[in-house]
């Protein structure tokens, strides 16, 4: 059957302007006939013009091939002798893609569908009358029917029957099917053997007779040659014929395997997918797929057939996108005639308008831009009306596209909805929330306790006060408050009878707190005995779980060995010392021990005072200004030796007159001798008296005699005037 496809040829050039465009009124039609998969490719078509011929490049891609008329053949020998064995007819078309097969039985009004398959099975139980059977092959392009197979029922029966199958057409593989008899077991039991002969051989294994379907019986000595079925090749060199020996055929050595089509080739920017994986044998199917960003031109599916892989290798061409759609009041860039896969364009809007959507869209592997283009709109939002709330983020109104605000409910109110909103083309998203007054349910009841006031609902910051029965302690907070979360805080208290035993702390004594017994919230404070240190807290409170924190322990104070002294030793030398232990230091001969020779392990856990030193300690003779050393004077003095000093006559000492040689020199420092001012005063007084006496004496001796002045006497005062 010839398949005809018509391709209308459109002009591409305007012969007056020389510019690209459509030519109107073209009625020429180019026709492709007998189109096959191999016809995919580039074609050129011409249009005769007055001044010149115009050529067109046409890319023809054939994805479906018309089916050919299907052939029918028997699966096995045309003459079968058996008991109740089924007979299988098979149907197949030589050409066609995606072919579907079906068997039907001819009827006067409408054919009866028997099977949607390539195979039709005959069995005596289903044969009741003469009939004609037809195999149909079809795909999306065409539909073909086989020559009818005529069945003549000679003798009916559930298991044993006699019938004949006949076709006036050609069977597959050039087997002329004129008369095919199937003789069931009744015929076998009635047969009389006259001479040695063989029935038609049944070999299977994709091996068929070379001279077509031959009918038996065959006389002894007959030879039949076999070959591999279509799509199969011999596995090795072996005999391909069998001989009738008496009533048995000799063994056929020919073995057949599926033919390999080899590698279907490589696809630039693509690859083949194998079904099954890596299968390249007869009947295998490969599917061509392109890499991302490329599209398939040519066959997608290729089949391994007798002549090799059908069709031509496809191509993977780079995906191209047409120019993206325009946007009202907006532009995009860059502007190109075509865009490659992955290319992007960016939209922008006129001043004052908002771009709604994605500003950048990309040429996808499907050949069009994704996502959808944006819109250019003027978007504003009113101030959201939210009672009992304040804005904590975002600007003041008016609000433009994509601007956001964030609100917080006033204290005592809780928010229903989202606190953050964005201005969109549809308004605030999400919608503005609501702030409703916080309410608390009735607080939980307490065993052996009550609370007040009692109400059905409580508002924010309402308080309830708990109290316990007489003799019980309230453990926890007595006052609970309705919080902004809608429930009371803190957790409710408990009413318990709480007492605590006297804490057992060895080597310690109580310094604060009452005597036992101890009730809830009573406290005590302890101190360790001297020489012991406390591990834990010294203060404990009686709680519902006992003393908190737990009672401490008093352990004896221990000291590590005291530090070593250069050129000295201490005794006793132990690994560890307890409180009050003493060590005594001594120096090597000729050295002086500077500091305390005895150290004691203190309650701090270390020895006190600081360790001494072993030194060569001497002092130079003390320098006494206006003074001297009493006794024999030496150039230097040994450590701890003492001297006595004294000032010269008429000098007074300031400081100690006894000095001791210590590690830092003389102690105390050398005294000072100051001149004694008492002696100076006495000398001055004596000199003045002597001077006065001299003046009086001289005056009296050298004075001239004269008249004495009158002497006046005051009787009241009894003194000379």
C-alpha positions in Angstrom: 0.0 0.0 0.0 1.3 3.4 -0.9 1.2 6.1 1.8 0.7 9.7 0.5 1.4 12.8 2.5 0.9 16.3 1.2 3.2 19.2 2.1 2.0 22.7 1.2 4.8 24.9 0.0 4.7 28.5 1.2 6.7 31.2 -0.4 9.5 32.8 1.7 10.5 35.8 -0.4 8.6 38.8 -1.6 9.8 39.2 -5.2 9.2 43.0 -5.2 10.8 44.0 -1.9 13.3 41.2 -1.4 12.2 40.9 2.3 11.0 37.9 4.2 7.3 37.3 4.2 4.4 35.1 3.1 3.4 35.0 -0.6 -0.4 34.9 -0.9 -2.3 32.7 -3.4 0.2 29.8 -3.6 -1.7 26.7 -4.7 1.2 24.4 -5.7 1.3 21.2 -3.7 4.2 18.8 -3.3 3.3 15.2 -2.6 5.4 12.5 -0.9 4.3 8.9 -1.7 5.3 5.6 -0.1 6.8 7.4 2.8 9.1 5.3 5.0 11.1 5.9 8.2 14.2 6.1 6.0 12.8 9.2 4.3 13.5 11.5 7.2 15.9 14.2 6.0 16.3 17.6 4.3 14.5 18.2 1.0 14.5 21.2 -1.4 11.5 22.4 -3.3 11.4 24.9 -6.1 8.9 27.4 -7.3 9.3 28.8 -10.9 9.2 32.5 -11.0 9.3 34.8 -14.0 12.7 36.2 -13.2 14.2 33.4 -11.0 13.6 30.1 -9.3 13.0 30.1 -5.6 14.3 27.1 -3.6 12.9 26.1 -0.2 14.7 23.9 2.4 12.2 21.5 4.0 13.0 19.4 7.0 10.9 16.3 6.8 10.7 14.1 9.8 8.8 10.8 9.5 7.9 9.4 13.0 5.4 6.8 11.9 5.6 4.3 9.0 2.6 2.7 7.4 2.0 -1.0 8.0 2.3 -3.5 5.2 -0.2 -6.3 4.6 0.3 -8.9 7.3 1.3 -12.5 6.5 0.1 -15.6 8.4 2.0 -18.8 9.1 1.7 -21.9 11.2 3.9 -22.2 14.3 5.2 -25.7 13.5 4.4 -28.3 10.8 1.4 -27.8 8.5 0.3 -31.4 9.2 0.1 -32.2 12.9 -1.0 -35.6 14.3 -1.7 -35.5 18.1 -4.3 -35.9 20.7 -6.2 -32.8 21.4 -3.2 -30.5 20.7 -3.8 -26.9 19.9 -2.8 -25.4 16.6 -1.2 -21.9 16.6 -1.5 -19.4 13.7 0.8 -16.3 13.8 0.4 -13.0 12.1 3.0 -10.3 11.3 3.6 -7.3 9.0 6.9 -6.7 7.4 6.9 -2.9 7.8 5.4 -0.4 10.2 6.0 1.3 13.5 4.0 0.8 16.7 1.9 -1.9 15.0 -1.1 -3.5 16.9 -2.5 -6.8 15.8 -6.0 -8.4 16.1 -7.8 -11.5 14.9 -11.4 -11.6 13.9 -14.0 -14.0 12.4 -16.0 -12.8 9.4 -19.7 -12.3 9.9 -22.6 -11.0 7.8 -23.2 -7.8 9.8 -19.9 -7.2 11.7 -16.7 -9.2 12.1 -16.3 -10.8 15.6 -13.1 -9.8 17.4 -11.4 -12.9 18.8 -7.9 -11.8 19.9 -5.9 -8.6 20.2 -2.6 -10.3 19.6 -0.4 -11.7 16.9 -1.4 -15.3 17.7 -4.7 -17.2 17.2 -5.1 -20.6 18.9 -7.3 -23.4 17.4 -8.8 -26.1 19.6 -11.5 -28.7 18.8 -13.7 -27.6 21.7 -14.2 -24.1 20.0 -14.7 -25.3 16.4 -18.5 -25.7 15.6 -18.8 -24.6 12.0 -16.9 -23.5 8.8 -15.5 -20.0 9.1 -13.0 -17.4 7.7 -10.4 -15.7 9.9 -8.6 -12.4 9.2 -5.6 -10.8 10.9 -5.5 -7.0 11.0 -2.4 -4.8 11.5 -2.7 -1.1 12.2 -1.0 2.0 13.7 -1.6 5.7 13.7 -0.9 5.9 9.9 -2.7 3.0 8.3 -4.6 -0.3 8.7 -4.1 -3.5 6.7 -5.9 -6.9 6.6 -4.4 -10.3 5.7 -5.8 -12.7 3.2 -8.6 -14.7 4.8 -7.8 -18.1 6.3 -10.7 -20.6 5.6 -11.5 -23.3 8.0 -13.5 -26.4 6.8 -14.8 -28.5 9.7 -14.9 -32.1 8.5 -15.8 -33.7 11.9 -16.6 -31.8 15.1 -15.8 -33.0 18.6 -14.7 -31.7 22.0 -11.3 -33.3 21.9 -11.1 -35.2 18.6 -12.0 -33.4 15.4 -11.0 -33.2 11.7 -10.7 -29.9 9.9 -8.7 -28.2 7.2 -7.2 -24.7 7.0 -6.6 -23.0 3.6 -5.4 -19.6 2.3 -5.3 -18.4 -1.2 -2.6 -15.9 -0.5 1.1 -16.1 0.4 2.3 -17.1 3.8 5.3 -15.4 5.5 8.7 -16.6 4.6 7.6 -17.5 1.0 5.6 -20.6 2.2 2.7 -21.3 -0.1 -0.1 -22.4 2.1 -2.6 -24.1 -0.3 -4.0 -26.8 2.0 -3.1 -27.4 5.6 -4.6 -30.5 7.2 -4.8 -31.0 11.0 -5.7 -34.6 11.7 -6.6 -35.4 15.3 -6.2 -38.8 17.1 -9.3 -40.5 15.5 -7.5 -40.3 12.1 -4.3 -41.6 13.7 -6.0 -44.7 15.2 -7.7 -45.5 11.8 -4.4 -45.2 9.8 -2.8 -48.3 8.4 0.9 -48.4 7.9 1.7 -49.6 4.4 5.4 -48.7 4.3 8.0 -46.9 6.3 7.5 -43.1 6.2 8.0 -40.0 8.4 5.5 -37.3 9.3 6.2 -33.7 8.8 9.1 -32.9 11.2 8.6 -30.4 14.0 11.9 -28.9 15.1 11.2 -25.5 16.6 14.1 -23.5 18.0 13.6 -20.7 15.3 14.5 -23.2 12.5 12.4 -23.5 9.3 12.5 -25.5 6.1 14.5 -23.9 3.3 12.0 -25.0 0.6 8.9 -23.7 2.3 6.2 -25.5 4.2 6.2 -29.1 3.0 3.5 -31.6 3.7 4.1 -35.2 4.8 4.3 -38.0 5.1 7.8 -38.4 3.7 9.1 -41.7 2.4 12.2 -43.3 4.0 15.4 -41.7 2.9 13.8 -38.3 2.3 16.0 -35.3 3.2 14.8 -31.9 4.3 17.0 -28.8 4.7 16.5 -26.2 7.4 17.7 -22.6 7.9 17.4 -20.1 10.7 14.2 -18.0 11.0 14.3 -14.3 10.2 16.4 -12.5 12.6 18.4 -15.6 13.6 21.8 -16.9 12.5 23.6 -20.3 13.1 25.5 -20.5 16.3 28.3 -22.6 14.7 29.0 -24.6 11.5 26.8 -27.7 11.6 24.6 -29.8 9.4 21.3 -28.1 8.4 19.5 -31.2 7.0 17.7 -34.2 8.5 16.9 -37.6 6.9 13.9 -39.9 7.3 15.2 -43.1 8.8 12.3 -45.6 9.0 9.7 -43.7 10.8 12.0 -41.3 12.6 13.9 -38.2 11.5 17.6 -37.9 12.2 18.6 -35.2 14.7 19.0 -31.7 13.4 22.4 -30.2 14.3 21.6 -26.7 13.2 21.3 -24.4 16.2 20.1 -20.7 15.8 20.6 -17.6 18.0 19.4 -14.1 17.7 21.3 -11.9 15.3 23.1 -8.9 16.7 22.5 -5.5 15.2 25.6 -4.1 16.9 26.0 -0.6 18.3 23.3 1.7 16.9 25.9 4.5 16.9 26.5 7.6 19.0 24.2 10.6 19.2 25.9 14.0 19.6 24.4 15.7 22.6 22.3 12.6 23.3 22.3 8.9 23.9 20.3 5.7 23.4 18.4 3.9 26.1 18.4 0.1 25.6 15.4 -2.2 26.3 16.4 -4.5 27.9 19.6 -2.8 29.1 22.6 -3.2 26.7 20.4 -5.5 24.4 21.4 -5.2 20.7 20.0 -8.6 19.5 17.1 -9.1 17.0 13.9 -7.7 18.4 15.7 -5.3 20.8 14.4 -1.7 21.0 16.5 1.5 21.6 15.1 4.9 22.5 16.9 8.1 21.6 17.0 10.8 24.3 18.7 14.2 24.0 20.7 16.0 26.7 19.0 18.8 28.6 18.8 21.8 26.3 18.5 19.8 23.1 15.5 18.4 21.2 15.2 15.3 19.1 15.0 15.5 15.3 14.3 12.1 13.7 13.5 8.7 15.1 13.0 8.4 18.8 12.6 4.5 18.7 14.7 2.1 16.6 14.2 -1.6 16.3 16.8 -4.3 15.7 15.5 -6.1 12.6 16.8 -8.7 10.1 18.7 -6.0 8.1 20.0 -4.2 11.2 18.7 -1.1 13.0 15.7 0.4 11.2 15.4 4.0 10.5 18.2 6.6 10.4 20.2 7.9 13.4 18.4 10.9 14.9 19.9 14.3 15.6 19.9 16.4 18.8 19.6 20.0 18.0 20.0 22.8 20.5 16.7 24.0 21.9 15.7 27.5 20.7 13.0 29.8 22.0 11.1 32.4 20.1 11.1 36.0 21.5 9.3 36.1 24.9 5.9 37.8 25.1 5.6 41.5 25.5 4.3 43.0 28.7 2.0 46.0 28.9 3.9 49.0 30.2 7.1 47.0 30.4 10.1 46.0 28.3 12.6 43.2 28.4 16.3 42.8 27.4 18.2 41.6 25.6 16.0 41.5 22.5 17.1 38.8 20.1 15.4 36.9 17.3 16.1 33.5 18.9 17.3 32.5 22.3 19.3 29.4 23.2 18.5 27.0 26.0 19.4 28.7 29.4 19.3 32.2 28.0 17.4 34.6 30.1 15.6 37.9 29.6 14.9 40.5 32.3 11.7 42.6 32.4 11.4 46.1 33.7 8.4 48.4 34.1 7.7 52.0 33.4 8.5 54.4 36.2 6.0 54.3 39.0 4.7 50.8 38.2 5.4 47.6 40.1 6.7 44.4 38.5 4.4 41.5 39.6 5.9 38.1 39.2 9.4 37.0 38.2 11.6 39.7 36.6 13.7 37.1 34.8 12.4 34.2 32.7 14.6 31.5 31.2 14.5 29.6 27.8 13.6 26.1 29.0 14.4 22.7 27.5 10.8 22.6 26.2 11.5 25.4 23.8 9.6 28.2 25.6 10.3 30.6 28.4 9.6 29.8 32.0 8.1 30.9 34.3 5.2 33.0 32.9 6.1 36.7 32.2 5.4 39.3 34.9 2.9 42.1 34.9 3.4 45.9 35.3 0.8 47.3 37.7 0.4 50.2 40.1 -0.1 48.4 43.5 -0.8 50.2 46.8 -2.2 49.0 50.1 -4.3 50.8 52.8 -3.2 50.9 56.4 -4.2 47.5 58.0 -6.9 48.0 60.6 -5.9 45.9 63.6 -7.5 46.9 66.9 -5.5 46.6 70.1 -2.2 46.3 68.3 0.9 48.4 67.5 3.2 48.4 64.5 6.7 47.2 65.5 8.3 46.9 62.0 7.8 48.5 58.6 7.3 52.0 57.4 4.3 54.3 57.8 1.6 54.5 55.1 1.1 54.7 52.2 2.3 51.2 51.3 3.6 50.1 48.0 4.1 46.8 46.4 6.3 44.3 48.3 6.5 46.5 51.4 5.8 44.8 54.7 4.6 45.7 58.1 4.7 43.7 61.4 2.3 44.2 64.3 2.2 43.1 67.9 -0.9 42.9 70.1 -1.1 45.1 73.2 -0.4 43.5 76.5 -3.3 41.3 77.5 -4.3 40.5 74.0 -3.3 37.5 71.8 -2.9 37.5 68.0 -5.0 35.3 65.8 -3.2 35.2 62.4 0.3 36.2 61.1 2.0 39.2 62.7 3.8 40.0 59.4 2.1 41.1 56.1 3.3 42.0 52.6 1.6 44.3 50.2 0.8 42.3 47.0 -1.3 42.9 43.9 -4.2 41.3 45.8 -3.8 43.3 49.0 -2.2 42.3 52.3 -0.8 38.8 52.3 -1.7 37.1 54.6 -4.8 39.0 55.7 -4.4 41.3 58.8 -4.6 39.4 62.1 -7.0 40.0 65.0 -6.1 40.8 68.6 -8.5 39.3 71.1 -8.5 39.8 74.9 -6.6 37.1 76.7 -8.8 34.9 78.9 -7.8 32.1 81.4 -9.9 29.1 82.4 -10.4 28.4 86.1 -7.0 27.6 87.7 -6.5 24.0 88.8 -7.7 22.7 92.2 -5.2 21.8 94.9 -5.7 18.8 97.2 -6.4 20.1 100.8 -6.3 23.7 99.5 -8.6 26.4 98.1 -8.2 29.5 96.0 -10.1 32.8 95.7 -11.7 34.6 94.0 -13.6 31.9 92.0 -14.9 33.0 88.6 -15.9 31.3 85.3 -13.3 33.3 83.3 -10.4 35.4 84.3 -8.9 38.3 82.4 -5.3 39.1 81.8 -3.4 39.8 85.0 -6.2 38.6 87.3 -4.8 36.9 90.4 -5.9 34.0 92.6 -4.5 33.2 96.0 -4.2 29.7 97.3 -4.4 28.6 101.0 -4.1 25.2 102.7 -6.0 23.5 105.5 -4.8 24.2 109.1 -1.5 22.4 109.9 -0.4 21.9 106.3 2.4 23.8 104.5 1.8 25.5 101.1 4.6 24.3 98.8 5.1 26.7 95.9 3.7 30.1 95.1 0.5 31.1 96.8 -0.4 33.6 94.1 -1.0 32.7 90.5 -1.6 35.3 87.7 -3.5 35.0 84.4 -0.6 35.4 81.9 -0.7 36.7 78.3 -0.4 33.1 77.1 -3.9 32.4 78.3 -3.2 30.3 81.4 -2.1 30.9 85.0 1.5 31.2 86.0 3.5 29.9 87.9 2.4 26.3 88.4 -0.1 25.8 91.3 1.2 25.0 94.8 0.8 21.9 96.9 -0.6 21.5 100.5 1.7 19.1 102.4 2.7 18.2 105.9 6.4 18.9 105.8 9.1 18.3 108.5 12.8 17.7 108.3 15.1 15.7 110.6 18.2 17.2 112.2 21.0 17.1 109.5 23.8 14.8 110.5 27.0 16.6 109.8 30.1 15.2 111.6 32.8 17.6 112.8 30.5 20.6 112.5 28.3 22.8 114.6 25.2 25.0 113.9 25.8 28.7 113.8 22.4 29.9 112.5 18.8 28.6 112.6 16.5 27.2 115.2 16.7 23.9 117.1 14.8 20.8 115.8 12.1 19.9 114.9 12.3 21.7 111.6 9.2 22.6 109.6 8.8 23.7 105.9 10.9 26.7 105.0 13.0 26.5 108.2 16.7 27.0 107.6 20.0 26.1 109.4 23.6 27.1 108.8 26.6 25.0 109.9 30.4 25.6 110.2 33.1 22.9 110.3 35.3 22.4 113.3 38.8 23.9 113.2 41.0 21.8 111.0 38.1 20.6 108.8 36.8 22.0 105.5 33.3 22.0 104.2 32.3 20.2 101.0 28.9 21.6 100.0 26.7 24.5 101.0 26.8 25.7 104.7 23.1 26.8 104.5 20.1 24.5 104.0 16.3 25.0 103.8 13.7 22.5 104.7 11.6 21.8 101.5 9.0 19.3 100.4 11.9 17.1 99.2 14.0 17.4 102.4 17.0 19.6 103.0 17.9 21.7 100.0 20.7 21.6 99.2 21.7 18.3 100.8 23.7 18.5 104.1 27.4 19.2 103.5 30.4 17.1 104.7 33.3 18.3 106.9 36.6 16.6 106.0 39.9 17.0 107.7 42.1 19.6 106.1 45.1 18.2 104.3 48.3 19.9 103.1 50.6 19.0 100.4 54.4 18.8 101.4 55.8 22.3 102.0 58.0 23.9 99.4 61.7 22.9 99.2 64.3 25.5 100.2 67.6 25.9 98.4 70.5 24.7 100.5 68.0 23.7 103.2 65.8 20.8 104.4 62.7 20.3 106.4 61.6 17.6 108.9 59.5 15.5 109.0 59.1 14.7 105.3 55.8 13.0 104.5 53.6 12.6 101.4 50.6 14.3 103.1 50.1 16.4 106.2 47.0 17.1 108.2 45.8 20.2 109.9 48.2 21.3 112.7 51.2 19.3 111.5 54.5 21.2 111.7 57.8 21.0 109.8 61.1 22.5 110.8 63.6 23.9 108.3 67.4 23.9 108.7 70.2 25.2 106.5 73.5 23.7 105.4 76.6 24.5 107.6 77.8 28.0 107.2 74.5 29.4 106.0 72.0 31.5 107.8 68.2 30.6 108.0 66.4 33.8 107.1 62.7 33.7 108.1 60.6 31.3 110.3 62.2 27.9 110.7 58.8 26.3 111.7 55.8 26.1 109.3 52.4 24.8 110.3 49.6 23.1 108.1 46.8 25.7 108.3 43.0 25.4 108.0 43.5 26.8 104.5 45.1 23.6 103.2 48.6 25.0 102.9 51.6 25.7 105.2 52.0 29.0 106.9 54.0 31.3 107.2 56.1 31.5 104.0 59.1 29.2 103.9 62.5 30.6 105.0 65.7 31.1 103.0 69.3 29.8 103.5 71.6 32.7 102.8 75.2 33.9 103.3 74.1 37.1 105.3 76.6 39.8 106.6 76.3 43.4 107.3 79.0 46.2 106.9 79.9 48.3 109.9 77.1 50.8 110.5 78.0 54.4 109.6 77.1 56.7 112.5 77.6 60.5 111.8 78.7 62.3 114.9 78.7 59.0 116.7 80.6 55.8 117.2 80.3 52.0 118.0 80.8 51.0 121.6 83.2 48.2 121.9 85.5 46.5 119.4 84.6 47.7 115.9 84.7 45.2 113.0 84.7 45.5 109.2 81.5 43.3 108.9 79.1 41.5 111.2 77.3 38.2 110.9 73.6 37.6 110.6 71.7 38.3 113.8 74.7 39.8 115.5 74.1 43.2 117.4 76.1 46.4 118.1 75.6 49.4 120.4 76.2 52.9 119.2 76.6 56.3 121.0 76.8 60.0 119.9 79.6 62.4 120.6 79.4 64.9 123.4 77.0 67.8 123.0 75.0 65.6 120.4 71.7 64.0 120.9 70.7 60.5 119.4 67.5 60.0 117.4 66.7 56.3 116.9 67.7 53.0 118.5 71.2 52.6 120.0 71.1 48.8 119.4 71.3 47.5 115.8 70.8 43.9 114.7 72.1 42.4 111.4 69.2 41.1 109.3 68.8 39.7 105.8 68.1 43.2 104.5 70.8 45.0 106.5 70.8 46.6 110.0 67.5 46.6 111.8 66.4 49.1 112.8 68.3 51.5 110.6 71.3 53.4 111.9 70.3 56.3 114.3 71.2 60.0 113.7 73.1 62.3 116.1 72.0 66.0 116.2 73.8 68.8 118.0 72.2 69.5 121.5 70.7 73.0 121.5 70.4 73.1 125.4 74.2 73.7 125.6 74.1 76.5 123.1 71.4 78.3 125.0 73.4 78.1 128.3 76.5 79.5 126.7 74.6 82.4 125.2 73.0 83.3 128.5 76.3 83.3 130.4 77.9 85.5 127.7 75.0 88.0 127.9 75.3 88.2 131.7 79.0 88.8 131.4 78.5 91.5 128.8 76.0 93.4 131.0 78.3 93.3 134.0 81.1 94.7 131.9 79.0 97.6 130.7 77.8 98.4 134.2 81.3 98.3 135.5 82.7 100.6 132.9 79.9 103.1 133.3 80.3 103.4 137.0 84.0 103.8 136.8 84.2 106.4 134.1 81.0 108.4 134.9 81.5 112.3 135.9 80.1 113.4 139.3 76.9 115.5 138.8 73.9 116.6 140.7 71.6 113.9 141.3 68.1 114.3 140.0 65.3 114.5 142.5 63.8 111.3 143.4 60.0 111.2 143.4 58.2 108.7 145.6 54.8 107.4 145.0 53.3 106.5 148.4 50.3 104.8 146.9 52.3 102.3 145.0 55.3 102.4 147.2 57.6 102.8 144.1 60.0 105.4 142.7 58.5 107.6 140.0 
